[in-house]
Amino acid sequence: MQKKQFILLFFGLLCLSINLYAFQGKKLPDKYKKIQQYLDKATKNKLAGVSIYIQSLKYGEWTASSGYANVKHKEPLQKDHIFSMASIGKMYNAVAVLKLIEEGKIHLDDKIENYLPAEIINNLPNAKDVTIRHLLGHTSGFVNYDSDPELNRLYLSGLLKLDTLSHINALRRYVFGKNALCRPGSEYHYSSTNYMLLAMIVDYVVPEGHSYYLKKLIRQHGFSNTYYRQTPPYKNVTYYGDLNKDEVAEDVTVQTIETTNWFIGDDGVYATIEDAAHFLQDLMKGKILNQRSLKEMTTWNNDKKPDYGLGLMADKSFPYKFLMGHSGRGIGTTIDLYYFPKQDMTVAIFCNNGLRAAAPGFGKSYNKMRTRIIKKLFLF
């Protein structure tokens, strides 16, 4: 998935619930009432369900939803429903790596050959020059296995079951032998391969493995409704996609859970919208990483036109001026989680329709809603 697609899709995911959650005992601002209308229209016309979280200095926190967690059973979407967050898992795994750096167990500019087996190093271009920093910032030059046409064709057609594909075999089939996209450190190329390799590095460093380490980190900071590579025990949404590209949504829950639990490093996190938003807020306020780590994480690949730091997306655009955070796009989930430092505002948008591999009508509906909401939030 390209980063710009994530950003462009971001501001539409603001679908609120048939239930309006209490607004801290205050009258709901007209601005938010209008946003609710945009969301209700989107879920009435095309999208299954969308939740939104907004935190601002002026209004505090607001969480609401529109549409359904399960369309067939007419189950209203609520703020405590849990979503797969797709590539937002990269942000969480980046935090885990930076935490290990704080603990002195690894270093940002260590060469990855210190931690990965010879088979991997010998079959990736320029691998002996690639560092952990390059993986975190998508500047390694390694191709994106997740975008391989053959892998996507086999999986989406049902001819490939992920439980028969090991992660090392995924590298062998879809990454090994491919030409480098750039010299290490010279260009930004978004690639899930980088984060699969980071997970393998943490597996080498932490005896219990990277999954154990990230789950422990999540628990230590009090996020009880967040899970990693583990199907949540309750309140899961049903996921909808359009793999036939016929503008008709189908239930892709089995596939979404299968992929979420299979990915390592680049995906894998489930959470409620408030847990995810609070994680980002705590991260931005220095409550999870120290200031040195946070500064590294928010050092952008391009100061004039930033795309990525170390596990965080960034964008400078009108009218919000600047954002940082991450997006996730799957076949059955569309997630955006951003912090706006100029306004000290957090916006999270969770949708149980996937725009990836879907016909354009779903994206059109989402984008129209997004455009209206961003104008309402930042212009008038």
Helices and strands as residue ranges (DSSP letters): H 3-10, H 30-45, E 49-56, E 60-70, E 75-76, E 83-84, G 86-88, H 89-102, G 112-114, H 118-123, G 127-129, H 132-137, G 145-147, H 149-156, G 162-164, H 167-174, H 192-205, H 210-220, E 226-228, E 240-241, E 250-251, H 253-262, E 269-271, H 273-284, H 291-297, E 313-315, E 323-329, E 334-340, E 345-351, H 360-378
